Amino acid sequence: MFNSMLRQFCECYFDLSGLILCPVLGSIILLFIPNSRIRLIRFIGLCASLLTFLYSLVLWIQFDSSTAEFQFVGTIRWLPYENINLYMGIDGISLFFVVLTTFLIPICILAGWSSIESYAKEYVIVFLICEFLMIAVFCMLDLLLFYVFFESVLIPMFITIGVWGSRQRKIRAAYQFFLYTLLGSVFMLLAILLIFFQTGTTDLQIPSTTESSERRQIFPWIAPPASFPVKVPMVPVHIWLPEAHVEAPTAGSVILAGILLKLGTYGFLRFSIPMFPEATLCFTPFIYTLSVIAIIYTSLTTLRQIDLKKIIAHSPVAHTNPVTIGMFSRAAASRSPIVSYEHTRPNVCRACDPSTY
């Protein structure tokens, strides 16, 4: 009886919009507090982040693990005349990314509790805004808004590295991080626009269930992975990561290693693989090749480092690329919509076969 009452209470008062707005409200409150009240600023920021973490735990308790459907789905009409609305929802994958995000932000605020003395108020606000943006990425079911929040995460991290970086090359590292990750995402925006013109909507669930020809899947598949490998990162677009890790403050390194490096693999898993299964089969050997090269190259590079921060900077490249191999492997494909293609089609992908053109 108590469990049913708790579930009814959660269903009435807890949803994704409240989770997303918690850090935003904390940031707004901090704007009205004088900069001289540093201890109060840190305390309010920590309380806002802890409240968001507890909120995510309540959603985890309420989450129904017996179904693979999106849950806590909400819709806000944004551009109804263009059939573009704000769709929110989480499944078993994004749920744990949300919980991980809300767990790490209080740690980041505590990491700068005594070490960050300059712009302490702005430091707390930046991390609360970063938390809001990362939670929004994992909750968005609209492709256009997913792209907006996916790229907006760059702004607070750019500020974190450039302002509170601990070494002399922090400005160079901040610009390198920003430009590498932003320029790679231009193609992703083009792919989203192409999907919108083909399907008439940016709802993530509709293109995932819409069949398209093999040729029409090639460009929408290639364009987003032009952005995702930068976030993973994969060789040869990994150069920004060691610089960003080394120059970032401790809290910035925590966010980079804990969340931002997972955004690329999350994009593959949420966007490329389920929406374009035939093109995924076609480009799987290419992904295998890049991943294996990245593992070997960055592992050997890590062995040569004597600076602890440089070791931490290079090693994530080596341990995130096995994740991409796993996602594109036959075992991962058998648990995704690709399996239906594999059992009905020959091993050769017709999209890559010149005889089909």
N, C-alpha and C positions, 0 to 999 in steps of 0.2 A: 504493500500500500504506500509506504514511504517513497519507494522508487517511482511509482506512477505519479505521485504528487510532485516529486522533483522534476520529472520529465514534463509534466503539464506546465509547471512554473517556467522551465527553460524555454518551452515552445512559445510561451506568451511574451517573455521579456528579453530573449536573447536571439539575435540574428546577426548576419554578417555586417550589416550597415553600422550597428553599434560597435562591433569589433574594429572596423576601419576608422570610425570617428573618434575612438578613445584617445589615440595619440594626437590627433588633430586638436581636440579640445584641450589637452594638456599643453600643447604649443601655444594656443591662443591665450590661455591663462598666464603663461610665462611672459608673454609680450607686455603685460600690464604690471610686471614686478620690476622694481628698480634694479639696475645692474649691481648695485652695492650689496644687495641681499643675496649673496652667492650661496650661502648654506640653504636658504629657503628655496632658491631656484633649483638646486640639486635635489632637495627633498621632494619637491613637487614633481620634477621630471622622473625621479625614481618611482614615486607613487603612481604616476600615470602609466609608466611602463609595466609595473607590477600588476596594476589593475587590468591592463590589456592582456597580460599573460594569464591571469586568473580567468578572464573572459574566454580566452581560447581553450582553457582546460574545461570550462563548462560546455563549450561547443563539442569538445572531444567526447565528453561524457554523453552528450545528447546524440552524438553521431551513430547512425545505424550501420554497422559493419557487415550486415547480411546482404546488402545490395550494392551494386556497382554504379547506381545512378547518382547524379549530382544532387546534393542535399543543401538545405537552407537557401534554396533558389529564390532570388528576388529580382524584380524588374522595375526600373525607373525609366519613364518615357523621356528621351533626350531629344532626338531628331526623328519624330514619328513619320514625318512626310518623306524621309529618306530611308525609313525602316531601319534606323540605327538607334538602339536603345541600350541602356545600361543593364546588362545581365550579370548577376552575381551568383556564385554557387561553388561548392567544394566537393571533391570526392576523396577517396582514401589516400591519393597521392598528395594533393594540395593541402589536405588537413595537417599532415605532419610537417610540411614546409611552413605552414602558418604557425604551428606550435613552436617550431625551432626558431622562427623569427622573433616571436614574442618572448622566448626564453633568453635569446642572446642580447637583446637591447638593454635590459637591466644590467647585464654584465658589462656592456660597453659603457654605460653611464657610471657604474662603480669603478671601472678601470681608469676613468679620468677624474675621479672624485677629488684627489689631491694633486695629481700631476698636471692637470689643465687649469692654469691660473688666468691666462689671457683669453678673453671672450668666452668666459665660462657659461654665460647665459646662452649665447649663440650655439655653443657646443651641444648643450642639452636639446635645444630646439632642433638642430640639424639631425640628431639621431632619432628624435620623435617623428620628424617628417620622413626620414628614411624608413622608419618602421611602417608608417602609413602607406608609403609607396610600395614597399615589398609585400605587405599583406594584400594590397589591391591587385598586384600582379598575379598572386596565386588564387585570387577569388574571381577575377574577371572571366566571363564567358563570352565577351564581345571582342572580336579580333582587333578592332580599331582601338578600343580602350586598353586592351592588353598591350598593344604596341606603345601607346602613350605612357602608361605606367612603367612598362619595361624599360623605356628610354629615360624616363624621369628619374629613375634611381641613380643615374649618372650624376645628377646635379649635387645632391648632398655628399656623395662620395668625392666628387671633384673638390668641393669646398673643404671637406675633412682633410684630404691629402695636402691641398695647397695652403691651408691656414694653420693646421695643427701638426703638419708633418715634422719629423724630428731631425731631418738632415738637410744638407745644403741644396740638393737637387730636387726638392719637393715640388717646386713650381713646374719644372720640366716633367716630372713624373705625373703630376696632375693633368697637364695638357696632353701628354701621351696617352694616359688612360682615357681621357674624354674623347679625343679625336679617333683613336682606334675603335672604340666601342660604338661611337655615334656614326661614323662613316660606314661601318659595316651594316648598319641597320637601315640604310636608305633603301636597299633592295627589298627588305622585308616589308616596308611601307608600300612599295610597288606591287608586291605579291598580294597584300591585303586589298588594295584597290582593284586588282584583277579579279580576285575572288568576289568582291562586292558587285562588280559589273557582270559576272557570270551567274551569280546566285540571287542577286538583289538584296542581300542582307549580310551583315557582319557577325551574326550570331554563330558562335563556334560550333554549336551542336548541329546546325543545319548543313554546313559544308562537310562535316564529318560523316553524315549519313547520305550524302548526295553522290551518286556515281558520276564519274567523268572519264573521258577518254584518256588513254595513256599519254598521248602527245600533250594534252592540256594540263597534265600533272607535272610535266618536266620543269617549266619555269617557276610555278608556285612552290615547287619543292626546292629548287636551287636557290631562290632568292632569300627565304628566311635562314637557311643554313649559312648564307654569307654573313649573317649576324650572329648566329648561335655559336659557331666555332670560336669567335672572338671572346665570347663570354665563358667558354668551357675552361681554358682556352686550348686550342689545338695548334700544332705547328703548321704553318709558319707565322701565325698571327698571335703568338703568345708573348711577344717581346714586351708588351706593356705591363705584364703581371709582375715580373721581378722588380721593376722600378717602383711600381705602385706599392707592393708589399714592403719593400725596404724603406721607402720614404714615409709611409703612412704611420700614424700613431698606433698604439697597441689596439685600441678599439677599432680603428679602421682595418687593421689586419684581421681582426676577428670577424668583421662583417664580410670582408673579401673572401676569406677562406670558408666561412660558415654558410653564407647565403649567396653572394653574388656569383661565385664560381658554379653554383648549382643552377643558376638561371638558364644557362645555355643548354644543359641536359634536360631541364624541365621544358624548355621550348621545343626540343626535339620530340620529347615524349608526349607533349600536349598538342603540338601543331603538326610537325612534319610526318611522323609515323602514322597516326590514325587517319589524317586527312588525305594523304597521298600514298597509299600502300604500294601501288605498283611502281611508282617512281622510287620509293624507298628500297624495294628489292633491286632496282637497277643500280642505285648508287651505294649499296651496302659494301661492295669491295673497295670502293674509293674511301669510305669512312674507315674501314678496317685498316687500310694502308696508312692513312694519316694518323690514326690512333696508335698504331704500332710504332711508327717513326717517332711520335711524340713521347711515348713511354721510354723508348731506348735512349733517345737524345737527352731528354730532361733528367733521366735517372743518372746518366753519366755526368751531366753538368752539375747535378746536385752533389755528387761525390767529390767534386773539385772545390766546393765552397768551404770556407772557414768561418764566415760570418753566419751567426745563427739565423738572423732575419733573412739572409739570402737562401739559406737552406729551406726555411719555411716558405720562401717565395717560389722556389723552383719545384719543390716536391709536390704541391697540389696539381701541377700539370701532369705529373706521372701517375697520380692516383685518381684523377678524374677521367682520363682517357679510357681506362678499362670499363668505366661506366658506359661510355658510348659504345664500346665493343659489345657489352652485354645487351644494351638496348637494341642493337641492330643484329644480334645473333638470332639463330633459328629458335632458340628457346624463348627469347623475348617476342619473336614474331608469332610463335604459336599461341601466345596469350593476347594477341592484338588482332585487329581486323585483317592483317596480312594473311592469316592462316587460311581464310576462305579462298584467297587468290592462289596460294601455293598448292592446294589440293585440286584446283581446277585448271591450272595453267601449266605449261611446260617450264623448265628451269630458265630458259632464255627469255629475257625481258624484251617484249616486242618494241617498247619505247626506245630501246637502244639498238635495235636491229635495223641496219640500213635498208634491208629489203622491204621494210614496211612503208618506206617513204616513196 
